[in-house]
Amino acid sequence: MDWEVLKNIVTSSGAAAALYVYYQNSRLRRAEWLASLYEKFFERPDLKTVREILDCAPGQSAAVDQLVAEEPAEFTDYLNFFEFVAVLRKTGQLSDSEIEDLFRYYLDCLGRSPHVRRYISEKGYERLDSLLRKRTKTKE
């Protein structure tokens, strides 16, 4: 066998192995990053309060209406979290499937309340509004 051919084979094999390792490391880092995002959503007690109010259980419309009317910081923080998720989607950092896998239930809760939806569209949460509209169209 020609030494030049052997050298090219070894070089190509090394490049392929390096690419494979890079791909595996990238997937691991992405999984860690997604886990961190998910954990932050559940670690913050102020977001928990809003999650509980927006939980889609029947009979909570008065509590949701009060939340929207009073606009506490916890509510806007909650919406800002999902606005950030929507921005990450727009920039390609999060895929639609990742968003659905991680936050489907909570986005459904936001989308079910007409008062919350109106608040989102009127108060400058453009990316979140767009995400919720897209999800509604997808379900139809």
C-alpha contacts under 8 A as a table, 3 or more apart, distances in Angstrom:
res1	aa1	res2	aa2	distance
1	M	5	V	7.26
1	M	6	L	7.10
2	D	5	V	5.38
2	D	6	L	6.41
3	W	6	L	5.02
3	W	7	K	6.01
4	E	7	K	5.02
4	E	8	N	6.25
5	V	8	N	5.13
5	V	9	I	6.25
6	L	9	I	5.08
6	L	10	V	6.22
7	K	10	V	5.21
7	K	11	T	6.10
8	N	11	T	5.05
8	N	12	S	5.99
9	I	12	S	5.13
9	I	13	S	6.06
10	V	13	S	5.09
10	V	14	G	6.14
11	T	14	G	5.14
11	T	15	A	6.23
12	S	15	A	5.11
12	S	16	A	6.15
13	S	16	A	5.10
13	S	17	A	6.17
14	G	17	A	5.11
14	G	18	A	6.16
15	A	18	A	5.08
15	A	19	L	6.14
16	A	19	L	5.08
16	A	20	Y	6.18
17	A	20	Y	5.07
17	A	21	V	6.25
18	A	21	V	5.17
18	A	22	Y	6.15
19	L	22	Y	5.06
19	L	23	Y	6.14
20	Y	23	Y	5.10
20	Y	24	Q	6.23
21	V	24	Q	5.13
21	V	25	N	6.10
22	Y	25	N	5.15
22	Y	26	S	6.05
23	Y	26	S	5.10
23	Y	27	R	6.25
24	Q	27	R	5.19
24	Q	28	L	6.27
25	N	28	L	5.05
25	N	29	R	6.15
26	S	29	R	5.14
26	S	30	R	6.09
27	R	30	R	5.10
27	R	31	A	6.16
28	L	31	A	5.14
28	L	32	E	6.23
29	R	32	E	5.05
29	R	33	W	6.10
30	R	33	W	4.98
30	R	34	L	6.14
31	A	34	L	5.14
31	A	35	A	6.13
32	E	35	A	5.08
32	E	36	S	6.16
33	W	36	S	5.05
33	W	37	L	6.31
34	L	37	L	5.10
34	L	38	Y	6.20
35	A	38	Y	5.08
35	A	39	E	6.04
36	S	39	E	5.05
36	S	40	K	6.13
37	L	40	K	5.24
37	L	41	F	6.48
38	Y	41	F	5.24
38	Y	42	F	6.71
38	Y	102	L	6.91
39	E	42	F	5.16
39	E	43	E	5.86
40	K	43	E	5.04
40	K	44	R	6.37
41	F	44	R	6.27
41	F	47	L	6.98
41	F	81	F	7.81
42	F	45	P	7.55
42	F	47	L	7.30
42	F	48	K	6.78
44	R	47	L	5.47
44	R	48	K	6.56
45	P	48	K	4.90
45	P	49	T	6.52
46	D	49	T	5.39
46	D	50	V	6.81
46	D	74	E	5.32
47	L	50	V	5.22
47	L	51	R	6.06
47	L	74	E	6.17
47	L	75	F	7.55
47	L	77	D	7.27
47	L	78	Y	5.67
48	K	51	R	4.91
48	K	52	E	6.13
49	T	52	E	5.26
49	T	53	I	6.46
49	T	74	E	7.71
50	V	53	I	5.08
50	V	54	L	6.04
50	V	74	E	6.65
50	V	75	F	6.05
50	V	78	Y	7.00
51	R	54	L	5.16
51	R	55	D	5.80
51	R	106	Y	7.51
52	E	55	D	5.09
53	I	60	Q	7.12
53	I	63	A	6.41
53	I	64	V	6.25
54	L	60	Q	7.81
54	L	64	V	6.29
54	L	109	C	6.04
54	L	110	L	7.00
55	D	106	Y	7.63
55	D	109	C	6.09
56	C	60	Q	7.73
56	C	109	C	5.45
56	C	112	R	7.70
57	A	60	Q	6.43
58	P	61	S	7.51
59	G	62	A	7.49
60	Q	63	A	5.33
60	Q	64	V	6.29
61	S	64	V	4.99
61	S	65	D	5.96
61	S	113	S	7.94
62	A	65	D	5.02
62	A	66	Q	6.14
63	A	66	Q	5.08
63	A	67	L	6.16
64	V	67	L	4.99
64	V	68	V	6.27
64	V	113	S	7.90
64	V	115	H	7.95
64	V	116	V	7.78
65	D	68	V	5.22
65	D	69	A	6.09
65	D	115	H	6.73
66	Q	69	A	5.02
66	Q	70	E	5.95
67	L	70	E	5.40
67	L	71	E	5.90
67	L	72	P	6.99
67	L	75	F	7.08
68	V	71	E	5.28
68	V	75	F	7.82
68	V	115	H	7.00
68	V	116	V	6.51
68	V	119	Y	7.18
71	E	75	F	6.19
71	E	76	T	6.83
72	P	75	F	5.40
72	P	76	T	6.70
73	A	76	T	5.17
73	A	77	D	5.96
74	E	77	D	5.03
74	E	78	Y	6.12
75	F	78	Y	5.06
75	F	79	L	6.32
76	T	79	L	5.01
76	T	80	N	5.91
77	D	80	N	4.91
77	D	81	F	6.13
78	Y	81	F	5.18
78	Y	82	F	6.69
79	L	82	F	5.20
79	L	83	E	6.06
79	L	120	I	7.85
79	L	125	Y	7.71
79	L	128	L	7.97
80	N	83	E	4.78
80	N	84	F	6.06
80	N	125	Y	7.76
81	F	84	F	5.14
81	F	85	V	6.40
82	F	85	V	4.78
82	F	86	A	6.11
82	F	128	L	6.29
83	E	86	A	5.00
83	E	87	V	6.19
83	E	125	Y	6.23
83	E	126	E	7.79
83	E	127	R	5.88
83	E	128	L	4.79
84	F	87	V	4.99
84	F	88	L	6.18
85	V	88	L	5.06
85	V	89	R	6.28
85	V	94	L	7.56
85	V	99	I	7.66
85	V	128	L	7.93
86	A	89	R	4.95
86	A	90	K	6.25
86	A	127	R	5.39
86	A	128	L	5.41
86	A	131	L	6.27
87	V	90	K	4.97
87	V	91	T	6.22
87	V	127	R	6.18
87	V	128	L	7.95
88	L	91	T	5.22
88	L	92	G	6.17
88	L	93	Q	4.94
88	L	94	L	5.42
89	R	92	G	5.13
89	R	93	Q	5.76
89	R	94	L	4.57
89	R	95	S	5.79
89	R	96	D	6.92
89	R	99	I	7.96
90	K	93	Q	7.61
90	K	94	L	7.92
90	K	127	R	7.93
91	T	94	L	7.75
92	G	95	S	6.47
94	L	98	E	6.23
94	L	99	I	6.72
95	S	98	E	5.17
95	S	99	I	6.33
96	D	99	I	5.16
96	D	100	E	6.15
97	S	100	E	5.02
97	S	101	D	5.96
98	E	101	D	5.02
98	E	102	L	6.08
99	I	102	L	5.27
99	I	103	F	5.62
99	I	104	R	6.84
100	E	103	F	5.42
100	E	104	R	4.45
101	D	104	R	6.23
103	F	106	Y	5.44
103	F	107	L	6.13
104	R	107	L	5.24
104	R	108	D	6.05
105	Y	108	D	5.05
105	Y	109	C	6.34
106	Y	109	C	4.99
106	Y	110	L	6.39
107	L	110	L	5.03
107	L	111	G	6.13
107	L	132	L	7.24
108	D	111	G	5.02
108	D	112	R	6.18
109	C	112	R	5.33
109	C	113	S	7.10
110	L	113	S	6.15
110	L	116	V	6.40
110	L	117	R	6.83
111	G	114	P	7.43
111	G	116	V	7.47
111	G	117	R	6.11
111	G	132	L	6.38
112	R	117	R	7.75
113	S	116	V	5.25
113	S	117	R	6.15
114	P	117	R	5.03
114	P	118	R	6.05
115	H	118	R	5.18
115	H	119	Y	6.13
116	V	119	Y	4.99
116	V	120	I	6.12
117	R	120	I	5.13
117	R	121	S	6.27
117	R	129	D	7.55
118	R	121	S	5.18
118	R	122	E	6.03
119	Y	122	E	5.19
119	Y	123	K	5.75
120	I	123	K	5.52
120	I	124	G	6.68
120	I	125	Y	5.32
120	I	126	E	7.58
120	I	128	L	7.38
120	I	129	D	6.13
121	S	124	G	6.35
121	S	125	Y	6.16
121	S	126	E	6.55
121	S	129	D	5.71
122	E	125	Y	7.63
125	Y	128	L	5.45
125	Y	129	D	5.98
126	E	129	D	5.04
126	E	130	S	6.08
127	R	130	S	5.02
127	R	131	L	6.12
128	L	131	L	4.98
128	L	132	L	6.14
129	D	132	L	5.19
129	D	133	R	6.14
130	S	133	R	5.11
130	S	134	K	6.09
131	L	134	K	5.13
131	L	135	R	6.20
132	L	135	R	5.08
132	L	136	T	6.22
133	R	136	T	5.09
133	R	137	K	6.34
134	K	137	K	5.19
134	K	138	T	6.21
135	R	138	T	5.04
135	R	139	K	6.34
136	T	139	K	5.29
136	T	140	E	6.55
137	K	140	E	5.30
